[in-house]
Amino acid sequence: MNNGTPEPVLLPPAAVIASPEAVHASFWAANRRRPAFLVILAIGLAAFLIWLPSGARASLWTGLSAQRNLVVLLFLFALVTLSLVWTAGQRLDARIFTLFNARGYPKWLDRLMWLATQLGNMLAAFLAASLLFILNYRRMAFEIIFGTLLLWLLVETIKALADRDRPFRLLEKTRVIGWKEIGHSFPSGHTTQIFFLATLFVHRFQLGLGVSIALYAISALVGFTRIYVGAHYPRDVVAGAVLGSLWGILTMLVNPYELSIHF
């Protein structure tokens, strides 16, 4: 793919070229591991439902029966996850990532995108919860804190099981804005977090169409910045958007007062 001009190499110094046997072995290991973690997540979900108090579990089932879009979101997340074993999908992911990431952007836009990506940071969620608590929206503040902590655990578990390297570890032309993120790539935690908050705000406050579109547009921008800064592939972002939206709806269905936590 060399067009006659030097290409920047941003791979870690310790990176080496794997042998064909090692690549073959790691591919089949991923094929076994990635579908398996959906089974593990299903077991974890069942354990969570058993742990819930009976009142909260009844409230959750009642809400689930009225939220048909949850089934669609679950199906989409499973579909994106299983697509990770699709070799052609990885090539397409890389092409789209390179299209948006490996361009010559102005420095001011780099700084703006780096600032925008911080909206998906866990600290931003806790700041929002603190403000809501001060404004006497205590239930909403608790939902954000409780939901964010559990969501972080879920995302980190999925990342460990999916075991997908970040783009800058595999693609030589990757531009990294800011620091190189640690950990795995799938799904995007920042995107998951911002879509979780957007969904929670839209449904809890029954926001109008215009404000809802604006919130989801900001969330989509944060998702795009994860590609821009070189931290995630497009499918990481799509999975994060689906998972965050799903988690926002689930958080509202579980009444925190049924969990014996009162303010």
C-alpha positions in Angstrom: 0.0 0.0 0.0 3.0 2.3 -0.3 2.4 5.1 -2.7 6.0 6.2 -2.9 5.9 8.5 0.1 7.2 7.5 3.6 4.5 6.4 6.0 4.8 7.2 9.8 5.3 4.1 11.9 3.6 4.5 15.3 3.8 0.9 16.4 5.3 0.3 19.9 9.0 -0.2 20.0 8.6 -3.7 21.3 6.3 -4.7 18.4 7.5 -7.6 16.3 6.3 -9.3 13.1 4.4 -12.5 14.1 5.0 -15.7 12.3 2.2 -17.1 10.1 1.7 -19.9 12.6 1.3 -17.5 15.5 -1.2 -15.4 13.5 -3.1 -18.5 12.6 -3.2 -19.6 16.2 -4.3 -16.2 17.5 -7.0 -16.0 14.9 -8.6 -19.2 15.9 -8.2 -18.3 19.6 -10.1 -15.1 18.9 -12.8 -17.1 17.0 -13.3 -19.3 20.1 -13.0 -16.5 22.7 -15.3 -13.8 21.2 -18.4 -15.8 20.8 -17.8 -17.4 24.2 -17.9 -14.1 26.0 -21.5 -13.6 24.9 -22.3 -16.8 26.8 -20.4 -15.5 29.8 -22.3 -12.2 29.7 -25.6 -14.0 29.5 -24.6 -16.0 32.6 -23.6 -12.7 34.3 -27.0 -11.2 33.4 -28.8 -14.1 34.9 -26.8 -13.9 38.1 -27.6 -10.2 38.3 -31.3 -10.9 37.9 -31.2 -13.4 40.7 -29.3 -11.0 42.9 -32.0 -8.3 42.5 -34.7 -7.9 45.2 -38.0 -9.4 44.1 -39.6 -5.9 43.9 -36.9 -4.6 41.6 -37.0 -7.7 39.5 -40.8 -7.4 39.0 -40.4 -3.7 38.1 -37.6 -4.6 35.6 -39.7 -7.3 33.9 -42.7 -5.0 33.7 -40.5 -2.3 32.1 -38.8 -4.8 29.7 -42.2 -6.0 28.4 -43.0 -2.4 27.4 -39.5 -1.7 25.9 -39.4 -3.6 22.7 -36.5 -1.6 21.5 -34.3 -3.3 24.1 -34.5 -6.5 22.1 -33.4 -4.6 19.0 -30.5 -3.1 20.9 -29.4 -6.4 22.3 -29.6 -8.0 18.9 -27.5 -5.2 17.3 -24.8 -5.4 20.0 -24.6 -9.2 19.6 -24.4 -8.8 15.8 -21.5 -6.2 16.1 -19.7 -8.4 18.6 -19.9 -11.5 16.5 -18.7 -9.5 13.5 -15.3 -9.3 15.1 -14.5 -12.7 13.8 -15.2 -11.6 10.3 -11.8 -11.0 8.6 -13.3 -8.8 5.9 -15.0 -6.7 8.6 -11.6 -6.0 10.1 -10.3 -4.8 6.8 -13.3 -2.6 6.3 -12.9 -1.3 9.9 -9.3 -0.4 9.2 -10.2 1.4 5.9 -12.9 3.5 7.5 -10.6 4.3 10.5 -7.7 5.3 8.2 -10.1 7.4 6.1 -11.0 9.6 9.1 -7.9 9.3 11.2 -4.9 9.4 8.9 -5.5 12.9 7.4 -3.6 16.1 7.8 -5.9 18.1 10.1 -5.1 21.6 11.6 -3.7 21.7 15.1 -6.7 23.7 16.4 -9.1 20.9 15.3 -6.9 18.3 17.0 -7.2 20.2 20.3 -10.9 20.7 19.9 -11.5 17.0 19.2 -9.4 16.1 22.2 -11.5 18.3 24.4 -14.7 17.0 23.0 -13.7 13.4 23.6 -13.4 14.2 27.3 -17.2 14.4 27.5 -17.2 10.6 27.5 -14.9 10.5 30.5 -16.2 9.0 33.7 -15.2 12.2 35.5 -17.7 14.1 33.4 -20.4 11.7 34.5 -19.6 12.2 38.1 -19.5 16.0 37.7 -23.0 15.8 36.1 -24.2 13.7 39.0 -22.8 16.1 41.5 -24.6 19.0 39.8 -27.9 17.1 39.7 -27.5 16.2 43.4 -27.0 19.9 44.3 -30.1 20.8 42.2 -32.1 18.2 44.3 -32.4 15.7 41.5 -31.1 13.0 43.8 -32.6 10.0 42.2 -31.1 11.0 38.9 -27.7 11.6 40.5 -27.8 8.2 42.0 -28.8 6.6 38.7 -25.8 8.2 37.0 -23.3 7.1 39.7 -24.7 3.6 40.1 -25.1 3.1 36.4 -21.7 4.5 35.5 -19.9 2.2 38.0 -21.7 -0.9 36.9 -21.2 0.1 33.2 -17.5 0.5 33.7 -17.3 -3.0 35.1 -19.3 -4.3 32.2 -17.2 -2.5 29.6 -13.9 -3.6 31.1 -15.2 -7.2 31.3 -16.2 -7.1 27.6 -12.9 -5.6 26.6 -10.9 -8.3 28.5 -13.0 -11.0 26.8 -13.0 -9.5 23.3 -9.2 -8.9 23.6 -9.1 -6.5 20.6 -6.0 -4.4 20.2 -6.3 -0.7 19.7 -5.7 0.7 16.2 -2.3 2.3 16.9 -0.9 -1.1 17.8 -1.8 -2.6 14.4 -2.1 0.2 11.9 1.1 2.1 10.9 -0.6 5.3 9.7 -2.5 5.9 12.9 -2.5 9.4 14.3 -2.7 9.5 18.1 -4.0 12.8 19.6 -3.1 13.1 23.3 -1.8 10.0 25.1 -2.0 6.4 23.9 -4.9 4.7 25.7 -4.1 1.6 27.7 -6.2 -1.5 27.6 -8.3 -3.1 24.8 -10.4 -1.5 22.1 -13.8 -3.1 22.0 -16.2 -1.5 22.9 -15.4 2.2 23.2 -15.9 3.2 26.9 -16.2 6.9 26.2 -18.9 6.3 23.6 -20.7 3.9 25.9 -20.6 6.4 28.7 -21.9 9.4 26.7 -24.8 7.5 25.1 -25.7 6.1 28.5 -26.0 9.7 29.8 -27.9 10.9 26.8 -30.4 8.1 27.0 -30.9 8.6 30.7 -31.5 12.4 30.3 -33.8 12.1 27.3 -36.1 9.5 29.0 -35.9 10.7 32.6 -36.7 14.3 31.8 -39.0 13.5 28.8 -37.0 15.9 26.6 -38.4 17.2 23.4 -37.4 16.1 19.9 -35.0 19.0 19.3 -33.1 18.7 22.6 -33.0 14.9 22.2 -31.5 15.2 18.7 -29.0 17.7 20.1 -27.9 15.3 22.9 -27.5 12.3 20.6 -25.7 14.5 18.1 -23.2 15.4 20.8 -22.9 11.8 21.7 -22.2 10.8 18.1 -19.6 13.5 18.0 -17.8 12.0 21.0 -18.0 8.6 19.3 -16.4 10.1 16.2 -13.6 11.8 18.3 -12.6 8.3 19.5 -11.7 7.4 15.9 -10.2 10.9 15.3 -7.8 10.7 18.3 -6.7 7.1 17.2 -8.2 5.3 20.2 -10.9 3.1 18.5 -12.1 1.4 15.4 -15.6 2.3 14.0 -17.1 -0.9 15.2 -15.9 -0.2 18.7 -17.8 3.1 18.5 -21.0 1.5 17.1 -21.0 -1.1 19.9 -20.4 1.6 22.5 -23.4 3.6 21.2 -25.7 0.5 21.3 -24.4 -0.6 24.7 -24.7 2.8 26.2 -28.3 3.3 25.0 -29.2 -0.1 26.2 -27.7 0.6 29.6 -29.5 3.9 29.9 -32.9 2.2 29.4 -32.0 -0.6 31.8 -30.9 1.8 34.5 -34.3 3.5 34.4 -36.1 0.2 34.7 -34.4 -0.7 38.0 -35.8 1.5 40.7 -32.9 2.5 43.0 -35.2 2.6 46.0 -36.0 -1.0 45.5 -32.2 -1.7 46.1 -32.6 -0.4 49.7 -30.6 2.8 49.0 -32.5 5.9 50.2 -31.7 9.6 50.3 
